[in-house]
Amino acid sequence: MVRVLVTGASGFVGSRLAPALEEAGHEVRAMTRHPDSYSGAGTAVQGDVGDEASLRAALADCEAAYYLVHSLDSADFQEKDAKAARSFARAAADAGIRRIVYLGGLGNDSDDLSAHLRSRRQVERLLGETGVPVTALRAGIVVGHGGVSWEMTRQLVAHLPAMVTPRWVHTRTQPIAIADVVRYLVGVLEAPEAEGRAFDVGGPEVLEYLEMLTRVAEIQGRRLLIVPVPLLSPKLSSYWLSLVTDVDVQTGRSLIDSMTNEVVVKDDSIRRVVPFEPMPYDEAVLTALGERARARRDARGSKTAGLAG
């Protein structure tokens, strides 16, 4: 049993990771800025990566910590994320944390990485600057209800029978189901061979973004016409995304910039540390769509119950 802090406990990954850690027998502290309204797994503790004193209090008596925080919706996200990572690294070292587990982004360091992917790699380095061993999992598109990249994919297919697309639709990626990301995150916590290492994580298929879109359409019984437009700029693409999806302009711009970088697994050594067969893409899509349908049903049920009361 490990007493572990999960930052971003109410977020896309953290809300799934906290119960999985409890199920594995660990004691979970769920860090949130609003502990009074937290209803997820673990014991809620107040903490904000912008407030180092709160981090020290949240990390007290913990043995390990998961760092799942980023600021893509802010224009100065690189500076904000770097500052937060430095604060967390200092607080973790002072608290005697034995391991930080970080979920970052895939991408070849030899490429001209986007600002988003450079920031993820910088955070990975900064978390280890004070001497606490960092285990980093690097993922591309994570498929699951509520994930920004997945929601962008789903909503594009849902809202547009036809779309004009820039060259990035032919960039290769290796999508992974959120359940498999969580399985890897839990699995590396106590693995001695994972200490101080970075691992690529991905599903079993390498796909172009174009293939991802068309397969989502096929699964839902939709016809999708895609017309590539080579000169469609990232800035124009981000405005276009904000019009047809819930993704805001700044987040869309950051994600689209990253889509020019191929993000595929180069080293599959994680498969020997945490051995299992990752979910195929179509199954991950069906699972995400099922989660969304259940969430919508639950929301309608809560609304009906409220009206009846």
C-alpha positions in Angstrom: 0.0 0.0 0.0 1.3 3.4 -1.0 -0.1 6.7 0.3 -0.3 8.7 -2.9 -1.4 12.2 -3.9 -3.3 12.6 -7.2 -3.3 16.2 -8.6 -6.1 17.1 -10.9 -8.2 14.5 -9.2 -11.5 15.8 -10.6 -10.1 15.9 -14.2 -10.4 13.6 -17.2 -7.5 11.3 -16.1 -7.5 11.9 -12.3 -11.2 11.1 -11.8 -10.5 7.6 -13.3 -7.1 7.1 -11.7 -8.1 7.8 -8.1 -10.7 4.9 -7.9 -8.3 2.6 -9.8 -5.6 3.3 -7.2 -8.0 2.6 -4.3 -9.1 -0.6 -6.0 -5.4 -1.6 -6.2 -5.1 -1.1 -2.4 -3.5 2.3 -2.2 -4.5 5.2 0.0 -5.4 8.2 -2.1 -5.4 11.8 -1.4 -7.3 13.7 -4.1 -5.9 17.2 -4.6 -8.5 19.8 -5.7 -8.9 23.5 -5.4 -12.4 22.9 -4.1 -12.4 20.0 -1.6 -15.9 20.8 -0.3 -17.5 20.0 -3.6 -15.3 17.0 -4.4 -17.3 13.7 -4.6 -14.8 11.3 -6.2 -12.5 8.6 -4.8 -10.0 9.2 -2.1 -9.7 11.8 0.7 -10.1 15.4 -0.7 -7.3 17.8 0.1 -7.0 21.4 -0.9 -4.2 22.3 -3.2 -3.3 24.5 -6.1 -0.2 24.2 -8.3 0.0 28.0 -8.2 0.3 28.1 -4.4 3.4 26.3 -3.2 2.4 26.4 0.4 -0.8 24.5 -0.4 1.3 21.9 -2.3 3.4 21.3 0.8 0.4 20.7 2.9 -1.2 18.4 0.4 2.0 16.3 -0.1 2.7 15.9 3.7 3.0 12.2 4.7 2.6 11.0 1.1 5.1 8.6 -0.5 4.3 9.2 -4.1 2.4 11.7 -6.3 0.8 11.8 -9.7 1.2 15.1 -11.6 -1.7 15.5 -14.1 -1.9 19.3 -14.4 -1.6 21.5 -17.5 -2.9 24.9 -18.7 -3.6 24.5 -22.4 -6.5 27.0 -22.4 -4.1 29.9 -21.5 -2.0 31.8 -24.0 1.0 31.7 -21.6 0.5 28.0 -20.8 4.3 27.3 -21.2 5.3 29.8 -18.5 2.5 28.8 -16.2 3.1 25.1 -16.5 6.9 25.5 -16.0 6.3 27.6 -12.9 3.9 25.1 -11.5 6.2 22.2 -12.2 9.1 23.9 -10.4 6.9 24.6 -7.4 5.6 21.0 -7.3 9.2 19.6 -7.6 10.4 21.7 -4.6 7.4 20.8 -2.5 7.7 17.1 -3.3 11.4 17.1 -2.4 10.8 18.8 0.9 8.0 16.4 1.7 10.2 13.4 1.1 8.2 12.1 -1.9 9.9 8.9 -3.3 8.4 9.0 -6.8 6.5 11.4 -9.1 4.5 9.9 -11.9 3.8 12.2 -14.8 1.5 11.9 -17.8 3.1 13.8 -20.7 3.1 13.7 -24.5 4.5 11.5 -27.2 6.9 13.1 -29.7 10.4 12.6 -31.0 12.9 15.0 -29.4 14.8 15.3 -32.7 11.6 16.8 -34.4 10.6 20.4 -34.3 8.1 19.8 -31.6 5.0 22.1 -31.1 4.9 24.5 -28.2 2.4 22.1 -26.5 4.7 19.1 -26.8 7.8 21.1 -25.9 6.0 22.3 -22.7 5.1 18.7 -21.8 8.7 17.6 -22.2 9.9 20.7 -20.2 7.5 19.9 -17.3 8.9 16.3 -17.3 12.4 17.6 -16.9 11.5 20.3 -14.3 9.7 17.8 -12.1 12.9 15.9 -11.6 15.2 18.9 -11.0 15.0 18.6 -7.2 16.1 15.0 -7.2 12.8 13.2 -6.8 12.7 10.3 -9.3 10.1 10.8 -12.1 8.4 8.1 -14.0 6.9 9.7 -17.2 4.3 8.1 -19.4 4.1 9.8 -22.8 0.8 9.4 -24.7 -0.7 10.8 -27.9 -4.5 11.0 -28.4 -6.3 9.5 -25.3 -9.7 8.2 -26.3 -12.4 8.6 -23.6 -15.4 10.6 -22.7 -14.4 14.1 -21.5 -10.9 14.1 -23.0 -10.3 17.2 -25.1 -8.6 15.5 -28.1 -11.3 12.8 -28.2 -14.1 15.3 -27.8 -12.7 17.4 -30.7 -12.7 14.2 -32.9 -16.2 13.1 -31.8 -17.8 16.5 -32.3 -16.2 17.1 -35.7 -17.8 13.9 -36.9 -21.1 14.6 -35.2 -21.5 18.1 -36.5 -20.1 18.1 -40.0 -21.2 15.8 -42.9 -18.3 17.3 -44.8 -15.2 19.1 -43.7 -12.2 20.9 -45.1 -9.0 19.9 -43.4 -5.4 21.0 -43.4 -2.4 18.7 -44.1 -2.2 17.5 -40.5 -5.0 15.0 -41.2 -2.3 12.7 -42.7 0.0 12.9 -39.6 0.3 9.6 -37.9 -0.6 9.0 -34.2 -1.1 6.1 -31.9 -4.3 6.6 -29.9 -4.8 4.9 -26.6 -7.9 4.2 -24.5 -8.2 6.1 -21.2 -8.7 2.8 -19.4 -5.3 1.6 -20.7 -3.6 4.9 -19.7 -5.0 4.4 -16.2 -3.8 0.8 -16.1 -0.3 1.9 -17.0 -0.3 4.7 -14.4 -1.3 2.3 -11.7 1.1 -0.3 -12.8 4.2 1.8 -12.7 3.7 3.1 -9.2 5.5 0.3 -7.4 7.5 -1.1 -10.3 11.2 -0.7 -9.3 12.3 -0.8 -13.0 10.0 2.2 -13.8 11.8 4.6 -11.4 13.4 7.5 -13.2 12.4 6.4 -16.6 10.2 7.7 -19.5 7.9 5.3 -21.4 6.0 5.7 -24.6 2.4 4.4 -24.3 -0.1 3.8 -27.1 -2.8 1.5 -28.4 -2.1 -1.3 -30.8 -2.8 0.7 -34.0 -0.9 3.6 -35.7 -3.5 5.7 -37.6 -3.6 9.0 -39.5 -6.0 11.6 -38.0 -8.0 11.1 -41.2 -8.4 7.4 -40.4 -9.5 8.2 -36.9 -12.2 10.6 -38.1 -13.5 8.2 -40.8 -13.6 5.2 -38.4 -15.6 7.2 -35.8 -18.0 8.1 -38.6 -18.3 4.5 -39.7 -18.9 3.3 -36.2 -21.8 5.8 -35.8 -23.2 5.0 -39.3 -22.4 8.4 -40.7 -21.0 9.4 -44.0 -18.1 11.8 -43.9 -16.7 13.7 -46.8 -13.2 15.2 -46.2 -11.6 17.7 -48.5 -8.0 18.5 -47.7 -6.9 22.1 -48.0 -3.1 22.3 -47.8 -2.9 26.0 -47.0 -5.4 26.1 -44.1 -3.3 27.7 -41.3 -3.3 26.5 -37.7 -4.8 29.9 -36.7 -7.7 29.5 -39.1 -8.1 25.9 -38.1 -8.4 26.8 -34.5 -11.1 29.4 -35.2 -12.9 26.8 -37.3 -12.7 24.3 -34.5 -14.2 26.7 -32.0 -17.2 27.3 -34.3 -18.1 23.6 -34.7 -16.9 22.1 -31.3 -16.8 23.0 -27.7 -13.0 23.4 -27.8 -11.9 27.0 -27.2 -9.7 28.8 -29.7 -6.5 28.8 -27.5 -6.8 25.0 -26.7 -7.7 24.3 -30.3 -4.6 26.2 -31.5 -2.3 24.3 -29.1 -3.7 20.9 -30.2 -3.6 21.7 -33.9 0.0 22.9 -33.7 0.8 19.5 -32.2 -0.9 17.6 -34.9 1.9 18.5 -37.3 4.2 16.2 -35.2 4.0 12.4 -35.6 3.3 10.9 -32.2 3.9 7.2 -32.3 5.5 4.7 -29.9 9.2 4.3 -30.6 10.0 2.1 -27.5 7.4 -0.4 -26.2 9.4 -1.3 -23.1 6.3 -0.4 -21.0 4.7 -3.6 -22.2 7.2 -5.6 -20.2 6.8 -3.5 -17.1 3.0 -3.5 -17.1 2.1 -6.4 -19.4 -1.4 -6.5 -21.0 -3.0 -6.1 -24.4 -4.2 -2.5 -25.0 -7.6 -1.9 -26.5 -8.0 -1.6 -30.3 -9.1 1.8 -31.5 -12.7 0.9 -32.5 -13.3 -0.7 -29.1 -11.9 2.4 -27.4 -14.3 4.6 -29.5 -17.3 2.4 -28.6 -16.4 2.5 -25.0 -16.1 6.3 -25.0 -19.4 6.7 -26.8 -21.0 4.4 -24.3 -19.6 6.4 -21.4 -21.1 9.6 -23.0 -24.5 8.0 -23.4 -24.6 6.9 -19.8 -23.5 10.3 -18.6 -26.2 12.0 -20.6 -28.8 9.5 -19.2 -27.6 10.2 -15.6 -27.8 13.9 -16.2 -31.3 13.7 -17.5 -32.3 11.4 -14.6 -30.9 13.9 -12.1 -32.7 16.8 -13.7 -36.0 14.9 -13.7 -35.5 13.9 -10.0 -34.8 17.6 -9.2 -38.0 18.7 -11.0 -40.1 16.0 -9.2 -38.7 17.1 -5.8 
